[in-house]
């Protein structure tokens, strides 16, 4: 058992370090970070669309392109561009699905069509909209440092929780939603959150209390994001959203904690700083 855990741990660490290196390089220029965020959003939507389709939900193939539009519009035009692009992208997807059904004369019930329309809108809100808040965060004061602190804190929460839970986890946290989550792993996540938060506070020369608040807020959003995707995967009857990242699954499995955390990090930067 221990040998198996070690064997699967090394690919996870290697992929994690590689992704971390790409992220750090992207911070050299705001456009580079935006491009990375846009690509990740598009790949995440693509994975989500694939698993939804396998479960009988049909989302237009242009959904990943719409995700790119939302992230880049946020970079170019700020919050106004973010919401304008979201509304435009969702409207385009809904219109395309209706037109496709009409032109091809697809036999589909009104209920199924509404399900498809809801799924199309969900892909844009769940992935590119939430990721675009990280772009807004990067554009603000101390933006690059805050984005680094956000990603670092999420990584520490995930890493501490994973390692402690994997090797010392005994008591299941929410067995019906995510059987692998344990209270021991959660304790490791708390330690990671506090560490990451204090590092973030130091980077922006904030008081230690800000770092503690930041870390605990990101802990809450990370756990919420992780459990939310676990619920989605359980409903869709899939183990992972993809298999392109050894030890991690797909891109959605890697960014599930980050999605709501991007919004929380941006909100904290506005309300507190």
N, C-alpha and C positions, 0 to 999 in steps of 0.2 A: 504493500500500500504506500509506504513512504517513498519507495523508488518510483512508483507511478506518479506521485505528486511532484517529485523533483523533475521527472522527465517532461511533464507538461508545463512546469513552471518556467523553464529556460526559454522556450519559444515565446511565451507571454512576455517575459522580461525583454527579450530582444526586440519584439515588435513594439512594445511600449517605449523603449529607449529610442527606436527609430522614429516613431511618431513624435516623440518629444523633441528630437533634434530638428525635425522639419518645422515644428511649431515655433521653436526658438529662432530659427532662421527667418521665418515669416515676419517676426517682429522687427526686423531691420527696416521695413517700410510698410506704412499703413495699407498700401495697395496690395502688397504681397500677402499680408494677413487677411485682407478682404477676399483675395482670390482663393486662399486656402479655405476660408470659411465657406465661400460659395461652392467650391468643389465638394467639400464634405457634405454640405446641405444637399447638393444634387445627388450625390451617391447615396446618402441616407434616404432621400425620397424614392430613389430607384429601388432600393432594397425593400422599403415599406410597400411600394406599389406591387412588387413581385409577390410578397407574402400575402397581401390583400387579394391579389388576383387568384392565387392558389386556393384561397378560402372562399372564392366566389364574388369578391368585390372588384369592380372594374374601374380603374382610374386611368385617364388618358395618358398616352405615352409622352406627351409634352410636359408632364408634371415636373420632371427634373429641370427642364428649361425654365419653367416658371419659378422654381426655387432659386436659380441663378439670378433672375431678374429682381427678386425681392432683396437679396443680399447686396447686389451691386447698386440698386436704387438707394438703399440705406446709406451706403458709403458716399454716393454722389450728392444726395439731397437730404440726408438726415432723417429725422423721425417722420416728416411729411412724406418723403419718398418711400419710406418703409411701409407706411399704411396705405398709400396710394397704390404701390406695387402689389401689396397683398390683396386689396380689393380687386384690382385689375386681373391679377393672376387667377384668383378663385373664380371670378366671373367668366374668364376665358375658358377655364377647365369645365365649368358647369355647362356653358354654352356648347362647347365642343362635344361633350358627352350626349347632350340632347340632340344636336344636329346629327351626330354619328348614328344614333338609334333611329332617327327619322329617315336618313338617307338609305341606310342599309336594311331598313324595315326589320330590325332585330325584334324578335318576340320576347318582350320583357314586361313584367308587371309594374304598375306604378310604384309599388312598394320597393321593388328591387332597384328601380331607377332612382328613387329617393335615397336609398342606401348608397348607391354609387356616387351620387352627388355629394352626400355627406362625407363619404370617404375621400373624395377629391379635395374638398375643402379642408378636411382634417390633416391631410399630408402637408399642406402649405402652412397651416398654423402650428402644427406640432414640430416641424423641423426648421424650415428656413426662417420663419418669423422669430422663433426663439433664438436661433443662432445669430440672427441679425442684431440682437441686443448686444452681443459681444462686439460687433462692429461699432455700434453707437458708443459703447464704453471706451473703445480704443480711440475714438475721436475727441473725447473729453479731456479735462485736465488730469494729468498723471495717468492718461489712458493706457499707454503701453505697460506701465508698471502694474496697473490694476488688472489688465488682461492677463499678464503673466501671473500675478498673484491668484487670480481666479482659477486659471488652469492648474497652477501648482497646488492650490488647496484641494481642488477636485481630485487631482492625481494622488495626493497624500491620503485623502479619504478612501479612495478606491484601493490604493496599495496597502495601507495599514489594515484596512478591513479585510482585504483578500488574504493577506499573509496570516494574520491572526486567526481568522475564521478557518482557513484551510488546514492549518497545523494544530490549532488548539480549540476549534469550534466544537461544542458538544450540544448546547441547548438551542433548538431551532427557534427562530424569531417569529416567522409567519409561514408555517409549513404549507398552508394551502395556496399561498400566493407565490412564494419563492423558497422552495425546500432547502436550498443551500445557504440561506442567510441564517446566521446564528447571533446570539446575544454577545458572545465573545468577539465575533467579528465586528459587531456594532461598536463595542468598546474600543476596538482598534481604530475604527473610523472616527470616533470622537477625538482620540489622541491625534490622529492625522489632521482633523479639522482645526484643532486648536494650534497645532504647529504651523499649518499653512496660513491660518489667519494672522498669527503673530509675524510671520515672515512678510505677509502682504502689508501689514501696518508699518513694519520697519522700512519697506521699500518706498512708501509714500510719506514717510516721516510723520505718521499719525500716532496718536496716543495708544498705549497697549489695549485699552478697553475697546477701541475700534477693531483691532485685530481679533479680539475674542468674539465680539458681536458678528464680525464678518465670517469668521470660521464657523460659528454655530449656525448662522443663517445659511451658509453654503452647505453645511452638513444636512440640514433639514431639506433643502431643495435637491441635493444629490440623492438622498435616500428616497425622496418622493419620486424623482425621475427614474431611479432604478426599479422601484416597485411598480411604477406605472407601466414601464415597458414589460415587466414580468407579467402583469395582468394582460397586456395586449398579446404577448406571445402565448399565454395560456389560452386565451379566447380563440386565437388563430391556430392553435395546436402546432406550434413550431418551437424548437429548442433554441435556435439562434436566428437572428434576422438575416445572416449571411455566413459565408465561410472563407472570406478573402483574407482575414487577419488571423493567422495561427495563434491559438490560445485565447483569442478574444471573440471570435465569431465574425460578425460583420461590422460595418461602420456604425450602424445604429446601436449595436451592443457596446461599442466603445464610447459613444457620445450620449447615451441615455441619461447619465447623471449631469452632464454638462448643459443639456437643453434648458431645463428650468433654472439652473444655476446662472446662466448668462443673464436671464431677466432679473434674478435676485441681485446679482452683482451690480447691474446697471442701476436698479432701483436704490440700492444702498449708496451708490456714488452720488445720486441725485438728492436723496433725503438727508443724508448725514454729512457728506463732504461739501 
